[in-house]
């Protein structure tokens, strides 16, 4: 996270999603100021992970760089343009408590 801080990542948020999904334990979400900034941040995440002997399991979205996902196994890093982040609202999606299930039939939340 400090590398992204150094690169002026905006609105960084680390979400603990243990118990909500089996895919990963943590989501790191941050915004970049441009596609070039998002791409540079994702490149730095990949370089830093490889230097720590933790090569990414996958990287998606580098070409367009509006939303780049770096899968580090226990952590998935989402680097996005602000408009993309606002549209998908990942923070809101993962706010739901792990124990919350679907509302009973006929009820809405």
Secondary structure, DSSP 8 states (H G I E B T S, - for coil): -HHHHHTT-EEEEEEE-BTTBSS-SEEEEEEESSHHHHHHHHHHHHHHHHHTT---SEEE-TTT-SEEEEE-SSEEEEEEEHHHHHHH-HHHHHTS-TT-----TT---
